[in-house]
Each structure stands twice: as structure tokens, then as C-alpha cells.
Amino acid sequence: MLYFLLSNKRKILSYVLTFLATAPIVSAQILLDNPTSYNSFSELVTGIATFIGGLAGGLATLMFTWAGILYMTARGNPEQVSRAHRALIYAAIGTGIAISGAGIAAYLSGLFGGGGDGGGGDGGPGV
């Protein structure tokens, strides 16, 4: 490796100087627009959590409705009642996971500076 560096020092030096000379020009011409409406990582996490929470809430409503339909159409059939009971339990578990996911997202948002007050996170002045 050392031999390669010593034998090609003119090439390496010319590459480094070319890079250093053109880097300010190239970087000055690049302007990237923000394709989203989020200005920080915490806003992005909150937006994703809100979207997924909305989907989970709609799905939970459908699952509870399906479990109710299964209960109404069971007519005392133990197998059908058991199926409806499992659907109800799974809907409740899914709702709990969705709610805890929103809580975890809110925690991460606060952890990464989503408080917005610039302080210690408790709403008081930062010291």
C-alpha cells in the first residue's frame, strides 16, 4: 500500500487538488428542496405515527365489526362463537399495539427534540 502511494503521489496529489478546487463550485450549485412538509426528524416520526395510527384505527373498527357480525351469526354454535371470540381478542390486541406504537413514537419524538420549547422537555425554560 505504501509503495502504491509513493509511486502514484503525483496522481493522488492532482486528484486531491482538483477535488479541493472544484468542491466549492459544485456544492454552491446544488440546491435541494425539501420534498416533504416536515422540517425535522421528530416531525417526520410524528407524521408517520399519525398515518399508521389512522390506518390501525380504521382496521380495528373493521375487526371489531367483523367480530360482532360473527357473534350475531353464530346462533349458539360453539365453534362459531369461539371464532368470534378470537377475532375480538385479536382486534383488542391490535388496538393495544397501535396505541402503544403511537406512544412510542411520541416518546421518540420528544427524545429527539420534538418538544419545541428548546428547554429540558418539561415545558419550562432551558437552563
C-alpha positions, 0 to 999 in steps of 0.5 A: 500500500505504501509503495502504491502511494509513493509511486502514484503521489503525483496522481493522488496529489492532482486528484486531491487538488482538483477535488479541493478546487472544484468542491466549492463550485459544485456544492454552491450549485446544488440546491435541494428542496425539501420534498416533504412538509416536515422540517425535522426528524421528530416531525417526520416520526410524528407524521408517520405515527399519525398515518399508521395510527389512522390506518390501525384505527380504521382496521380495528373498527373493521375487526371489531365489526367483523367480530360482532357480525360473527357473534350475531351469526353464530346462533349458539354454535360453539365453534362459531362463537369461539371464532368470534371470540378470537377475532375480538381478542385479536382486534383488542390486541391490535388496538393495544399495539397501535396505541402503544406504537403511537406512544412510542413514537411520541416518546421518540419524538420528544427524545429527539427534540420534538418538544419545541420549547428548546428547554429540558422537555418539561415545558419550562425554560432551558437552563 
